[in-house]
Amino acid sequence: MRLLHINTSLSVALRMLAVNRMRSVLTTLGIVIGVSAVIILVSVGQGVRASVADQFQEIGSSLMFVIPGKLEATNTTMRSNFLRSFNTSSLTYSDSLALKNASSRLSLRDVAPEYVATGLVVYGSKNRQTSISGLTPEYQTVRSFYPERGRFIQEADLRSKAKVAVLGRKVYEDLFPLLGDPLDKTVRINGVPFRLVGVMEPKGGTAFNDEDDQVFIPLTTAETRLFGGRTVSGDYTVSVIYALAIDDQSLNQARDRVAQFLRQRHGLVFRSDEDDFSVLTQEDISSVLDNLFALLTVFLGLIAAVSLMVGGIGIMNIMLVSVTERTREIGIRKAVGARRPDILFQFLVEAIVLSLVGGFVGILVGIAGTGAAGMMSQSLDFRLSLPTILLATGFSIAVGVFFGIYPAMRASRLNPVDALRYE
């Protein structure tokens, strides 16, 4: 008998929604937008998070970054740390040479310093403001980044402080839109002429910067002929020192040895002396960024959830109107034996059906939207996951129940005598 009441309430609810098709469609629109927004925005957040993780895997798990000062908790972009160190760096070219000379006892395979600044690169009528990186030949091995055309910076370039440059892929495409041969052409960097000797392979963006939007020159040239960053003692500063451990197993040991070695070089002999540098591994940086992007994903999901709340309010509003319109019907049902739970269940089912239909359509729109966004973006891999879909669906059901309870309770509490008199 109870099952019969449930089936009757369900059929009445579905019939009433079918009778008011346009109103039902407009009511579910808020749920559709909310569910699809949750799926798309959370997929974007997860895609960015996964993309950063993939980029770190490409960098190599045995690579360490020695940067000046402390990596600020509110500043997780290493490139901004590099630029901030333009005049304040506590790391020097001598530090990198000392690390390289002691690499065997520090469990290091290779060491490569980098000096980063910004500059205007001009070729003919074309120009581009970009990052200028002063490097040594070891950079291409340590960072697994090689030229596609021509050659990279060589030891002879360092010794002679040669004015030669290697273009990143984006800079090359901007200065040479017809993709002509740039080798032996002359560009001006901050007004100083440089001969082009190579073009780097496409690398893509990382958490640090866009690797393709750079120009590479010899470190000694950057220090003496272009920028001239020096410490008080007259030594040339660097923005970062890349240190490659022998293997993954010796990474932690190498990090500790590098830190101790630099403390000794910088005269930090007491435990109370605070390090004026930071030695970071890929895991250190990726954990910070992973936490950051996890918060970003939650934030995007909460923004999308606002749409669901608005949709839920729309459901409650329509259900209250429906209760008012069907007051006489409620009175008749109660007069022929329907109980308060039956009326409550009927109107609650209507609210839940509205949210379920909106949720289902929202899932389809969200999947299609995520796919379309993935096709439009070549740099991000949008990650559509089953938990995200289930979360959006569960939330839409919860919205239907939550915002449907009050109208349903109001309908069930109507006095049958007053309801029958209602016109």
C-alpha positions in Angstrom: 0.0 0.0 0.0 2.8 2.4 0.9 4.6 1.7 -2.4 1.3 2.5 -4.2 1.2 5.9 -2.5 4.8 6.6 -3.5 4.2 5.6 -7.1 1.1 7.8 -7.2 3.0 10.8 -5.8 5.8 10.3 -8.3 3.4 10.0 -11.2 1.5 13.1 -10.2 4.8 15.1 -9.7 6.1 14.1 -13.2 2.7 14.9 -14.8 2.6 18.4 -13.3 6.2 19.1 -14.4 5.2 17.9 -17.9 2.1 20.2 -18.0 4.3 23.2 -17.2 7.1 22.4 -19.6 8.4 26.0 -20.2 8.4 26.8 -16.5 10.2 23.6 -15.7 12.8 24.2 -18.4 13.5 27.8 -17.2 13.7 26.6 -13.6 16.3 23.9 -14.4 18.4 26.4 -16.4 20.1 27.7 -13.2 21.0 24.1 -12.2 22.3 23.4 -15.8 24.6 26.5 -15.6 25.7 25.6 -12.1 26.6 22.0 -12.7 28.3 22.7 -16.0 30.3 25.6 -14.5 31.4 23.3 -11.6 32.6 20.6 -14.0 34.4 23.0 -16.4 36.1 25.2 -13.8 37.2 22.3 -11.6 38.5 20.6 -14.8 40.5 23.7 -15.6 42.0 23.8 -12.1 42.9 20.1 -12.2 44.3 20.6 -15.7 46.6 23.4 -14.6 47.6 21.4 -11.6 48.5 18.3 -13.7 50.2 20.5 -16.3 52.6 21.9 -13.7 53.3 18.4 -12.4 54.1 17.2 -15.9 56.4 20.1 -16.5 58.3 19.3 -13.3 58.7 15.7 -14.5 60.2 17.0 -17.7 62.7 19.1 -15.8 64.1 16.1 -14.0 63.7 15.0 -10.4 67.5 15.2 -9.7 67.7 18.9 -10.4 68.2 21.5 -7.6 67.7 25.3 -7.7 69.9 27.5 -5.6 68.3 30.9 -5.3 69.3 34.0 -3.4 67.5 34.7 -0.1 64.5 32.8 1.1 61.7 31.7 -1.2 58.8 33.7 0.2 55.6 31.7 1.0 53.5 34.3 -0.9 55.8 34.2 -3.9 55.9 30.8 -5.6 57.1 32.1 -9.0 60.9 31.5 -9.3 61.2 33.9 -12.2 60.0 36.8 -10.0 62.6 35.8 -7.4 65.3 35.9 -10.2 64.2 39.4 -11.3 64.0 40.6 -7.7 67.6 39.5 -7.2 68.8 41.7 -10.1 70.6 44.1 -7.7 70.4 42.1 -4.4 71.6 38.6 -5.2 73.8 36.9 -2.6 74.9 34.3 -5.2 77.9 34.9 -7.4 79.6 33.4 -10.4 82.4 32.3 -8.1 79.9 30.3 -6.1 78.9 28.4 -9.1 82.5 27.8 -10.2 83.4 26.6 -6.6 80.4 24.2 -6.7 81.5 22.9 -10.0 85.1 22.3 -8.9 83.8 20.5 -5.8 81.0 18.6 -7.6 82.5 15.1 -7.0 82.4 15.4 -3.2 79.1 17.2 -3.3 77.4 14.4 -5.2 76.8 16.6 -8.2 76.9 15.7 -11.8 77.0 19.3 -13.2 76.4 23.0 -12.2 75.1 25.8 -14.4 74.6 29.5 -13.2 72.1 31.8 -14.8 71.8 35.6 -14.7 68.3 36.9 -15.6 67.3 40.4 -16.6 64.9 42.0 -19.1 65.9 43.7 -22.3 64.6 45.0 -25.7 65.6 42.8 -28.6 65.5 44.6 -32.0 65.9 43.2 -35.5 65.1 45.5 -38.4 61.6 46.9 -37.8 60.7 44.1 -35.3 61.3 44.3 -31.6 60.4 42.3 -28.5 60.7 42.9 -24.8 61.8 39.6 -23.3 64.0 37.9 -20.7 67.8 37.9 -21.3 69.6 35.0 -19.8 73.3 35.0 -19.3 74.5 31.3 -19.3 77.3 28.9 -19.4 77.5 25.9 -21.8 76.5 23.5 -19.0 73.0 25.0 -19.0 71.8 22.9 -22.0 72.9 19.7 -20.3 71.5 20.6 -16.8 68.2 21.8 -18.2 68.0 19.3 -21.1 67.4 22.3 -23.5 69.2 22.2 -26.8 69.4 24.3 -30.0 67.3 23.3 -33.0 69.4 25.4 -35.4 73.0 26.5 -35.1 74.8 26.0 -31.8 74.6 27.0 -28.1 76.9 29.1 -25.9 80.5 27.7 -25.9 83.5 28.0 -23.6 85.3 30.2 -26.1 82.3 32.7 -26.0 82.7 32.9 -22.2 86.4 33.5 -22.3 86.2 36.2 -25.0 83.0 37.7 -23.7 81.6 37.3 -27.2 78.5 39.2 -28.2 76.7 36.2 -29.5 73.1 35.2 -28.9 70.7 32.2 -29.1 67.0 32.9 -29.6 64.1 31.2 -27.9 61.5 29.9 -30.3 58.9 32.6 -29.6 61.5 35.4 -30.0 62.7 33.8 -33.2 59.1 33.6 -34.6 58.4 37.2 -33.6 61.6 38.7 -35.1 61.6 36.4 -38.1 57.9 36.0 -39.0 58.7 34.2 -42.3 60.9 31.8 -40.3 64.0 32.6 -42.4 67.5 31.7 -41.5 68.6 33.9 -38.5 72.2 32.5 -38.2 74.9 35.2 -38.5 72.2 38.0 -38.5 72.7 40.9 -36.1 70.2 41.9 -33.4 70.4 44.6 -30.9 69.8 43.9 -27.2 69.4 47.1 -25.3 71.2 48.8 -28.1 74.2 46.5 -28.1 74.8 44.4 -31.4 74.8 40.6 -31.0 75.4 38.0 -33.7 72.9 35.2 -33.8 74.4 31.7 -33.6 71.4 29.5 -32.8 67.7 29.0 -32.2 66.5 26.8 -29.4 64.1 23.9 -29.8 60.5 24.6 -28.7 60.3 24.0 -24.9 57.0 25.5 -23.7 56.1 27.3 -20.5 56.9 26.1 -17.0 56.1 27.3 -13.5 59.1 29.6 -13.7 58.6 31.3 -17.1 58.0 30.7 -20.7 61.2 29.0 -21.8 60.6 29.9 -25.5 60.4 33.7 -24.7 64.0 34.2 -23.9 67.3 35.2 -25.5 70.5 33.4 -24.3 73.9 35.1 -24.2 77.2 34.2 -22.6 77.2 34.9 -18.8 80.4 36.9 -18.9 79.0 39.0 -21.7 75.8 39.8 -19.7 77.9 40.7 -16.7 80.4 42.9 -18.4 78.9 44.3 -21.6 75.1 44.5 -20.9 74.0 44.6 -17.3 77.0 44.5 -15.0 75.6 43.1 -11.7 78.3 43.0 -9.0 78.5 42.4 -5.3 80.2 44.8 -2.9 83.4 42.7 -3.2 83.3 43.2 -7.0 82.3 39.6 -7.9 79.6 39.1 -10.5 76.2 38.1 -9.2 73.9 35.4 -10.7 70.2 35.0 -10.3 70.1 31.2 -9.8 72.5 28.2 -9.8 71.2 24.9 -11.2 72.8 21.9 -9.6 72.2 18.4 -11.0 72.6 15.6 -8.5 74.3 12.3 -9.6 71.0 10.5 -9.3 67.6 10.6 -7.6 68.8 8.6 -4.6 71.6 11.1 -3.8 69.4 14.2 -4.2 68.8 14.8 -0.5 72.4 14.2 0.4 73.6 16.5 -2.4 71.2 19.2 -1.2 72.5 19.1 2.3 76.1 19.2 1.1 75.5 22.1 -1.2 73.8 24.1 1.6 76.7 23.4 3.9 79.3 24.2 1.3 77.7 27.6 0.5 77.3 28.4 4.2 81.0 28.0 4.6 81.7 30.1 1.5 79.4 32.9 2.7 81.0 32.9 6.2 77.8 31.6 8.0 79.7 29.7 10.7 77.2 29.8 13.5 73.9 28.0 13.7 72.2 31.3 14.4 73.4 32.7 11.1 70.5 32.6 8.7 71.1 31.3 5.2 71.3 34.0 2.5 70.3 31.5 -0.1 67.8 28.6 -0.6 68.5 25.2 -2.0 65.3 23.8 -3.5 64.5 20.5 -5.1 61.8 19.9 -7.7 59.7 18.2 -4.9 60.0 21.4 -2.7 58.7 23.7 -5.4 56.1 21.3 -6.8 54.6 20.8 -3.4 54.2 24.5 -2.9 52.6 24.9 -6.3 50.5 21.8 -5.9 49.0 23.3 -2.7 48.5 26.6 -4.5 46.6 25.0 -7.4 44.6 22.8 -5.1 43.3 25.9 -3.4 42.7 27.4 -6.8 40.6 24.4 -7.8 38.5 24.7 -4.7 38.1 28.4 -5.2 36.9 27.8 -8.8 34.5 25.1 -7.6 33.1 27.5 -5.0 32.5 30.2 -7.6 30.6 27.7 -9.7 28.6 26.5 -6.7 27.1 30.0 -6.4 25.3 29.3 -9.7 23.9 26.1 -8.2 22.7 28.1 -5.2 21.0 30.6 -7.5 19.4 27.7 -9.4 18.2 26.2 -6.1 16.6 29.5 -5.1 14.8 29.5 -8.5 13.5 26.0 -7.8 12.2 27.1 -4.4 10.5 30.1 -5.9 8.8 28.1 -8.6 7.7 25.5 -6.1 6.1 28.1 -3.8 4.2 29.5 -6.8 3.2 26.0 -7.7 1.9 25.4 -4.1 -0.2 28.6 -4.3 -1.6 27.7 -7.8 -2.5 24.1 -6.7 -4.0 24.9 -3.3 -7.4 23.6 -4.3 -5.9 20.4 -5.7 -4.1 19.8 -2.4 -7.4 20.2 -0.6 -9.1 17.7 -2.8 -6.2 15.2 -2.4 -6.4 15.5 1.4 -10.2 15.2 1.3 -10.0 11.8 -0.5 -7.4 10.5 2.0 -4.0 11.8 1.1 -1.9 12.3 4.2 0.7 15.1 5.0 3.7 12.8 4.1 2.1 12.0 0.7 1.7 15.8 -0.1 5.2 16.4 1.2 6.7 13.6 -0.9 4.9 14.8 -4.1 6.2 18.3 -4.0 9.6 17.2 -2.8 9.8 14.8 -5.8 9.0 17.6 -8.1 11.9 19.7 -6.8 14.3 16.8 -6.9 13.3 15.9 -10.5 13.9 19.5 -11.5 17.4 19.4 -10.0 18.2 15.9 -11.4 17.1 16.9 -14.9 19.1 20.1 -14.7 22.1 18.1 -13.3 22.0 15.6 -16.1 21.8 18.3 -18.8 24.5 20.2 -16.9 26.8 17.2 -17.0 26.4 16.9 -20.7 27.1 20.6 -21.2 30.0 20.5 -18.8 31.6 17.5 -20.6 31.1 19.3 -24.0 32.4 22.5 -22.6 35.5 20.9 -21.1 36.2 19.2 -24.5 35.8 22.4 -26.4 38.1 24.3 -24.0 40.7 21.5 -24.3 40.6 21.9 -28.1 41.0 25.7 -27.9 43.9 25.5 -25.5 47.1 23.8 -26.7 49.0 24.5 -23.5 46.6 23.0 -21.0 45.3 19.5 -20.7 41.9 19.7 -19.1 41.3 16.8 -16.7 37.7 15.6 -16.6 37.3 13.3 -13.7 34.5 11.0 -12.4 34.7 12.4 -8.9 34.1 15.9 -10.3 31.0 14.7 -12.1 29.7 12.8 -9.1 30.3 15.9 -6.9 28.4 18.1 -9.2 25.5 15.6 -9.4 25.4 15.1 -5.7 25.4 18.8 -5.1 22.5 19.3 -7.6 20.5 16.6 -5.7 21.3 18.3 -2.4 20.2 21.6 -3.8 16.9 20.1 -5.0 16.2 18.5 -1.5 17.3 21.6 0.4 15.3 24.2 -1.6 12.4 21.8 -2.1 11.7 21.0 1.6 10.2 24.4 2.5 7.6 24.5 -0.3 6.8 20.8 0.2 6.2 21.3 3.9 4.1 24.4 3.3 1.9 22.4 0.9 1.6 19.5 3.3 0.5 21.8 6.2 -2.4 23.3 4.3 -5.8 22.9 6.0 -8.0 20.8 3.7 -11.1 22.9 4.5 -9.3 26.2 3.7 -7.7 24.6 0.6 -11.1 23.5 -0.8 -12.4 27.1 -0.3 -9.4 28.6 -2.1 -10.2 30.2 -5.5 
